[in-house]
Amino acid sequence: MGMTLGEKIIARAAGVPEVKPGDIHTVDLDYMMSNDGTTHLTIDMFHNQVKTPRIADPKKLVFIIDHNIPAENPKTAAAHKKMREFAKEHDIDFYEGKGVCHQIMYENYVKAGQLIMGADSHTCSYGALGAFGTGIGCTDFLYAMVTGKSWVLVPETLRFELTGEFKEGVYPRDLILTIIRDIGANGANYKIMEFAGEGEHRLSVNDRFVLCNLAVEAGAKTGICEPDEKVVEFTKAHGRDAGDLFTSDPDAKFLKVYHYDLSKIEPVVARPDFVDTAVPAGEIGEVKIDEAFLGSCNNGRIDELRVAADILKGRTVHPDVRFLIAPASNAVYLQAMREGLIDIFMESGAMVMNANCSVCWGSCQGVIGAGEVLISTGTRNFKGRAGHKDSKVYLGSAATVTASAIAGKIITADRL
């Protein structure tokens, strides 16, 4: 029996010729990433619970401060200080104020065929480059940091066969929200979501990132796009080789195969308080907003910023709306500056933030109050995700978020 793309990556990391769903394997990790959400807890356990503290391979570790940056209170500042000092002491690659952790990994580290674990649920994003990325807790991260290894229960694979291409005004964000609605928030629990087909190969690697990033919102262990020449070109442009371009065998076994014609996807909006509540944007009704957010690991790349700038040019943000824009990394920010996008944003009345998790994380920038409504390109819309428990978060594409910021209510760009 042949293997799926994800199974091949696990087999490589386990050093065995083949694996099958249900097997448990010890695996060597290519990278381990941790951000300021939990790294300070891992460091405390390293010092207090490990009998002989050691790090297996510092060059496989990456520490990134991105969730609360700059620090908003002394407690956060202390956690950041702990990360800085530990990284310096152990010669660990360290980033602070450079962007969202997954974007930094995507730009600087990830290769196809790698198995990467990160102390953040959206580590599944790395599937955009044909890698197996998955989130772990800080206790599992500690074990991985000390040994360089972890374990994997081989998941079953759901294949999403994509055909066609998007109509104007429709984006990968609309597709993945539609898929999550269709299969449900538990529809891919501990499964691999594999994206393939001629429709997938038409997408840029940035577009593929959007799909893989939200796989965890359907409960998936990871999301992986079938790699191709676009992955080779992307990694080469970022100074590294592409890695192992695994693809699923013709006789690989999938738990289920879904078929999506991209030409039939419409703009959608996910309603509060769950990601699987997407409805056609035109059916959302009259929903006034107080804040709009463009950014996050899902939708803060140059592609989304260009979409927003095209819509904003010559227009202004509604006077009753706060529109916050946070590029996914400093590299994205600089590119946006070179293209004049930042000028357009600021002239429209939007607020451009430093590259960080920002409003998506909901603890240090753009926090919304009781009864307020946010439309966001963030990853989640759970109750209290962006502030007060009685606030409401809607999710949409960069185009829908930007149009809504201009109109003062949820609306698609074609209706402006």
C-alpha positions in Angstrom: 0.0 0.0 0.0 1.3 3.4 -0.9 1.7 6.3 1.5 0.2 9.8 1.7 2.3 12.9 1.7 2.0 13.3 5.5 2.8 9.6 6.1 6.0 9.9 4.0 7.2 12.9 6.1 6.6 10.9 9.3 8.4 7.9 7.9 11.4 10.0 7.0 11.5 11.6 10.5 11.1 8.1 12.1 13.8 6.6 10.0 11.5 3.8 8.8 10.5 2.7 5.2 6.8 3.1 5.8 4.1 4.0 8.3 0.4 3.6 8.5 -2.4 5.3 10.4 -2.6 4.2 14.0 1.2 3.5 14.3 3.1 5.3 17.0 6.6 6.4 16.1 9.5 8.2 17.8 10.6 11.0 15.4 13.6 13.3 15.0 12.5 16.9 14.7 13.8 19.3 12.1 12.9 22.4 14.1 11.2 23.4 17.3 9.6 26.8 17.6 8.3 28.5 20.7 6.8 32.0 21.2 6.2 34.2 24.2 2.8 32.6 24.9 4.5 29.7 26.9 8.3 29.8 26.5 8.8 31.2 30.0 6.9 28.2 31.4 9.1 25.8 29.5 12.2 27.6 30.7 11.0 27.3 34.3 10.4 23.5 33.9 13.8 23.2 32.2 15.5 24.6 35.3 13.2 23.0 38.0 12.2 19.6 36.6 15.0 18.3 34.4 17.6 16.4 36.4 20.4 17.1 34.0 19.4 20.2 32.0 20.7 20.1 28.4 19.6 21.1 25.0 19.9 18.4 22.3 20.6 20.8 19.4 20.3 24.6 19.9 20.4 25.1 16.1 17.0 23.3 15.8 15.4 25.7 18.3 13.8 29.0 17.4 12.4 31.4 20.0 10.1 34.3 18.9 8.5 37.1 20.7 5.4 38.0 18.8 2.2 37.8 20.9 2.7 40.7 23.2 5.2 43.0 21.7 6.1 45.5 22.9 5.4 44.3 26.4 2.3 45.8 27.9 2.9 45.2 31.6 5.8 44.2 33.9 4.7 40.5 34.0 5.1 40.3 30.2 8.3 42.2 30.3 9.7 39.6 32.8 8.7 36.7 30.6 10.4 38.4 27.6 13.5 39.0 29.6 13.6 35.3 30.6 13.4 34.3 26.9 16.1 36.7 25.9 18.6 35.6 28.5 17.9 31.9 28.0 18.3 32.2 24.2 21.5 34.1 24.6 22.9 31.6 27.1 22.2 28.6 24.9 22.9 30.1 21.5 19.2 29.7 20.3 18.0 31.7 17.3 15.9 34.5 18.8 13.6 37.0 17.2 11.9 40.0 18.9 9.7 42.5 17.1 10.4 40.9 13.8 6.9 39.5 13.1 4.5 36.7 13.7 6.3 33.4 14.6 4.8 31.3 11.8 5.7 33.9 9.2 9.2 34.1 10.4 9.5 30.3 10.3 8.0 30.3 6.8 10.4 33.0 5.5 13.6 31.7 7.2 13.5 28.0 8.1 10.8 25.7 6.7 11.6 23.2 3.9 9.4 20.6 2.2 9.4 17.2 3.9 10.4 18.5 7.3 8.7 17.6 10.6 8.4 20.7 12.8 6.7 21.1 16.2 5.9 24.4 17.7 4.4 25.6 20.9 1.5 27.2 19.0 -1.6 25.6 17.5 -1.1 27.3 14.1 2.2 25.6 13.5 0.2 23.6 10.9 0.9 26.7 8.6 4.1 25.1 7.4 2.3 22.8 5.2 2.2 25.6 2.7 5.8 24.5 1.8 5.0 20.8 1.9 6.2 20.4 5.5 4.4 18.7 8.5 4.0 21.3 11.2 2.0 20.7 14.3 1.4 22.4 17.6 2.4 21.0 21.0 2.1 22.1 24.6 5.0 23.5 26.6 5.6 20.1 28.5 6.0 18.3 25.1 8.2 21.1 23.9 10.5 20.7 26.9 10.9 17.0 26.1 11.6 17.9 22.4 14.1 20.6 23.4 16.0 18.3 25.7 16.0 15.2 23.4 15.5 16.5 19.9 12.8 14.0 19.5 9.0 13.5 20.0 6.4 11.0 19.2 3.6 10.9 16.6 0.5 8.8 16.4 0.2 8.6 12.6 -3.1 10.3 11.6 -5.5 9.3 8.8 -5.6 11.7 5.9 -8.4 13.7 4.4 -7.7 14.8 0.8 -9.1 18.0 -0.6 -9.0 17.9 -4.3 -9.1 21.4 -5.7 -10.0 22.3 -9.3 -10.7 25.5 -11.2 -9.8 29.0 -10.1 -11.3 31.8 -7.9 -13.6 34.4 -9.4 -12.6 38.0 -8.9 -13.1 39.1 -5.3 -12.8 35.6 -3.9 -9.8 34.5 -1.9 -8.2 31.4 -0.2 -9.6 32.8 3.1 -13.2 32.3 1.7 -12.3 28.7 0.7 -10.9 27.5 4.0 -13.8 29.1 6.0 -16.2 27.4 3.6 -14.4 24.0 4.1 -14.4 24.4 7.9 -18.2 25.2 7.7 -18.8 22.1 5.5 -16.9 19.6 7.6 -17.4 21.2 11.0 -15.0 22.3 13.8 -14.5 18.7 14.6 -14.5 17.4 11.1 -10.8 16.7 10.8 -10.0 15.8 14.4 -6.5 14.4 14.6 -6.4 14.1 10.8 -4.1 15.4 8.1 -5.8 17.8 5.7 -4.1 17.4 2.4 -4.7 20.0 -0.3 -3.9 18.9 -3.9 -5.2 19.0 -7.4 -4.7 21.4 -10.3 -6.6 24.1 -8.4 -4.1 23.9 -5.5 -1.1 24.1 -7.9 -2.5 27.4 -9.3 -2.3 28.9 -5.8 0.8 30.8 -4.7 2.6 29.5 -1.6 1.2 32.5 0.3 -2.3 31.4 -0.7 -1.5 27.9 0.4 -0.4 29.2 3.8 -3.9 30.5 4.4 -5.4 27.1 3.8 -2.9 25.2 6.0 -2.9 27.8 8.8 -6.6 27.3 9.6 -6.6 23.4 9.4 -6.4 23.3 13.2 -9.8 25.1 13.3 -11.3 21.9 11.9 -9.4 19.9 14.5 -6.7 18.7 12.2 -3.3 17.6 13.3 -1.9 19.5 10.4 -2.6 20.8 6.9 -0.3 20.1 4.0 -0.3 21.3 0.4 1.3 19.2 -2.3 4.6 20.9 -3.0 5.7 21.8 -6.5 8.0 24.2 -8.5 6.4 27.2 -6.7 7.8 25.8 -3.4 11.2 25.5 -5.0 11.1 29.0 -6.3 10.0 30.4 -2.9 12.6 28.7 -0.8 15.4 29.5 -3.3 14.3 33.2 -3.2 14.7 33.0 0.6 18.2 31.5 0.5 17.6 27.8 1.0 16.9 24.6 -0.9 13.4 23.3 -1.1 13.8 20.0 0.8 12.0 16.8 0.0 9.0 17.3 -2.3 7.0 14.4 -1.2 3.6 13.7 -2.9 1.0 11.0 -2.1 1.3 7.7 -4.0 -1.4 6.8 -6.5 -2.5 3.9 -4.3 -2.3 5.9 -1.0 -5.3 5.4 1.2 -7.4 8.4 2.3 -10.1 8.3 4.9 -12.2 10.6 2.6 -11.7 12.7 -0.5 -13.5 16.0 -0.8 -13.8 17.9 -4.1 -14.0 21.7 -4.3 -14.3 23.7 -7.5 -12.7 27.1 -6.7 -14.9 28.9 -9.3 -17.9 28.1 -7.1 -16.6 29.6 -3.9 -18.2 32.8 -2.8 -17.1 35.4 -0.2 -18.1 34.3 3.3 -18.1 35.6 6.8 -17.9 33.5 9.9 -20.2 34.6 12.6 -19.5 34.7 16.4 -18.5 32.6 18.3 -17.2 29.7 16.2 -15.0 29.4 13.1 -17.4 26.9 11.4 -20.3 29.3 11.2 -19.5 30.8 7.8 -22.4 32.2 5.7 -22.4 34.0 2.3 -21.2 37.5 3.0 -24.3 38.9 1.3 -26.6 37.1 3.8 -25.0 38.5 6.9 -27.5 41.3 7.3 -27.0 44.8 8.7 -24.1 44.4 11.1 -22.4 47.6 12.2 -18.8 47.3 13.3 -16.6 49.2 15.7 -13.3 47.8 14.7 -11.7 46.1 11.7 -8.4 44.2 11.7 -6.2 43.1 8.9 -3.2 41.0 9.8 -2.3 37.8 11.8 -0.5 34.6 10.7 -3.5 33.8 8.4 -3.8 37.0 6.4 -1.0 39.5 7.0 1.2 38.9 4.0 1.9 41.2 1.1 -0.9 39.7 -1.0 -3.6 40.8 1.6 -2.0 44.2 2.1 -2.2 44.8 -1.7 -5.8 43.8 -1.8 -6.6 46.2 1.1 -4.6 49.0 -0.5 -6.5 48.6 -3.9 -9.8 49.0 -2.1 -8.7 51.8 0.2 -7.0 54.0 -2.4 -9.0 57.2 -2.7 -11.3 56.2 0.2 -11.4 56.8 3.9 -12.1 54.6 6.9 -15.6 55.2 8.4 -15.4 57.7 11.2 -16.9 55.3 13.7 -14.5 52.5 12.9 -11.0 51.8 14.1 -9.1 50.0 11.3 -5.9 48.3 12.5 -3.4 46.8 10.1 -0.4 44.7 11.2 1.9 43.2 8.6 2.9 39.6 9.3 6.6 40.4 9.4 9.1 43.2 9.1 9.9 41.8 5.6 6.3 42.2 4.6 6.2 45.7 6.2 9.2 46.8 4.3 7.8 45.5 1.0 4.5 47.3 1.7 6.5 50.5 2.3 8.4 50.1 -1.0 5.1 49.6 -2.9 3.5 52.7 -1.2 0.9 50.6 0.5 1.6 52.1 4.0 1.0 55.6 2.6 -2.4 54.5 1.3 -3.3 53.0 4.6 -2.4 56.0 6.7 -3.9 58.5 4.3 -7.2 56.6 4.6 -7.2 56.8 8.4 -6.1 53.3 9.2 -3.7 52.6 12.0 -0.6 50.6 10.9 0.9 48.6 13.8 4.2 46.9 14.2 4.5 43.3 12.9 3.0 41.1 15.6 -0.1 39.0 16.4 -1.9 42.2 17.4 -5.7 42.1 17.5 -5.9 38.4 16.6 -4.4 37.5 20.0 -6.6 40.1 21.7 -4.4 41.1 24.7 -2.2 44.0 23.8 -3.5 45.9 20.7 -7.0 46.7 19.6 -8.8 45.1 22.5 -12.6 45.6 22.1 -15.0 46.4 24.9 -18.4 45.1 26.0 -20.9 45.0 23.1 -18.4 46.1 20.5 -18.1 44.3 17.1 -14.9 43.4 15.3 -14.5 42.0 11.8 -11.1 40.4 11.5 -8.7 38.4 9.3 -7.5 36.7 12.5 -7.6 33.0 13.1 -10.4 32.7 15.7 -13.6 34.3 16.8 -14.3 32.6 20.1 -16.1 34.5 22.8 -13.7 37.0 24.4 -11.0 36.2 21.8 -10.3 39.9 21.1 -11.4 41.5 24.4 -14.6 41.6 26.5 -16.6 38.4 26.8 -19.6 40.3 25.6 -17.9 41.5 22.4 -18.4 39.9 19.0 -15.9 38.8 16.4 -16.7 38.1 12.8 -14.1 36.6 10.4 -13.7 37.5 6.7 -11.2 38.0 4.0 -8.9 41.0 3.7 -11.2 42.4 1.0 -14.3 42.0 3.1 -12.6 43.4 6.2 -11.3 46.4 4.3 -14.6 47.2 2.6 -16.4 46.9 6.0 -13.9 49.4 7.6 -14.9 51.9 4.9 -18.7 51.2 5.1 -18.9 51.0 8.9 -20.7 47.7 8.5 -20.0 44.2 7.2 -20.0 44.4 3.4 -18.1 43.0 0.5 -15.9 45.2 -1.7 -18.2 44.9 -4.8 -21.0 46.5 -2.8 -19.1 49.7 -1.8 
